[in-house]
Amino acid sequence: MRAVIQRVSQASVTINGLEKARIGLGLLILLGIEHEDEPEDAEWLSKKIAAMRIFSDEAGLMNRSVQDIHGELLVVSQFTLHASTKKGNRPSFIRAARPEHAIPLYELFVHLLERNSGRPVKTGVFGEDMKVHLVNDGPVTIWIDSRNRE
């Protein structure tokens, strides 16, 4: 399970011209699920993100989590995080999980992130063509993969 975490001052998701979700200060999480991912990956990743200290304290140091600042959370599914670009110029998405495997893990991740952060989580819609608008704060962008825990 891979995530691109962006510290944002605001973010939103629009589907077919209609705004589905909007957040202010917090985290936009682009989530990619591969066919080998299991519930343990969702548990580990949600705990890691909920506790990640990437918000500034009074001294300007990144010492606060999204919980600490009472920030907002927005999760958007993004299978392209598992693109392979080893051969040719057209990415392969063979490692990305099929919807029947990915959707339950996506929903589990959202549930666990709410539990582990103590914050409500807004979402896009799995598998839809979404327009994501964001103002990256910092900019701070972090890539994390549940396969690289050590």
N, C-alpha and C positions, 0 to 999 in steps of 0.2 A: 504494500500500500504506500503510495507516494502522495506527498502534499507539497504544494507551494503555498507558503504562508506569507501574506502581505499585511504589514501594519498599515492601516488606512485611517484617514480622517473621515472618509465616507466611501460607501460602495453601494451599488445597486445591480439588480438583475432584471432585465426586460425580456419578455417572450412575446413575440407577435405584436410588438408595439405597446404592450401593457406591462407596467412595472409589477413584478412578482414580489420583490423584497428589497428593502433598503436598510442600511445601517449607518450609524455615525462612527465615532472613534472606536476602533476595535480591530478585528482580524478578518480578512477575506481569505478563505481556505479553498484552494483548488485541489480537489481530491481525485486521484487516479487509483483504480483497483485492478490488480492483475489476477489471472486465473489461479495462481497459487496462494492468494491471500485467504486468511482464515479469521475467525472472530478475535483471536489473540492479537492479530495485527491491528485491528480496530481499537481494541482496549489499550494497547501500548501507545499507539499514535495519539489517541484522544487524551490520555494522561499527559503525554509529553507536550502537546500543544497547549492544554489548559494551564500547565505550570510554567511554560516558557516565558522567561523574563526579557521581554523586548520593548517594554515601554519605559520611558525615562522617569527617573525620580527627581527630587528637588535639585540635585547636583548635576543633572543632565546625563546620568549614567543609566544604562539599560538594566534596571533592577526590579521592574514591576511586571507582573503578569496581567493578562486580560481580566483575571479575577480581581486583582488588586485595584485596578482602575475602574472596575464596574463597566468594562467595555462590552461591545456588541460583537456577535459572531455571525458570519455568513459563509455557508458551505456550498460550493458549486462543483458538481461532478465534471471531471475532465479526463476522458480516456486517453487523450493525446499525451498525457504525461508518461505513458508507457511506449512511446514511439521508439522504434529502432531505426537508426539512420546509417547502419553499417554498410548496406549495399545500395548503390544507385542514389537517385535523388528523390525518390518517392518514399516517404516514411512507411514502415510496416507497423501495424498495430496488433500483431499476432499475440503478444503477451497480455494485452488488455482483456479483462474478464468479459464474458458474455453477459447480457443483462440478467439472465436467470440466476447467475452467481453474484454479479455486482450489486444489483438493487438491494437485496437483503443486507449485504455488508455496508452499503452506503447508509441505509436506514439505521443500522446498528451503530455505525460511527457517529451519526448525528445524535442519537439517543445517548450514547456514552459521553460524547462531548458536552452535552447539556448536564449530565450527571456529574462529570468530573470538573467542570468549570463552575457549576452552580449558576449558569447564565442561560437564558433562552438562546436557541440557535435558529436562525433563519436559513432558508435554502432556496436554490433554484429548483428546476424540475429535471430529474434524471432523464437523459436521452434527448432532451429538447434542444433546439437551436436557440441559444441564449446570447444576449448582448450584455456584457459585464462592463460596467462603468466604475472606475475607482480613482481615488486620489491617494496615491501611495505616500505615506507619511515617513519622511526620512531622506531618501527612500530606504525602507527596510523590507527585504524579500529573502526568505529562507526556504531552502529545499530540504525535505526530510523524507527518508525512506525507511519503512519498518524492517527491511532486509538488512539495514546497516545499523544495528542497535549497539554495536561495540565500538 
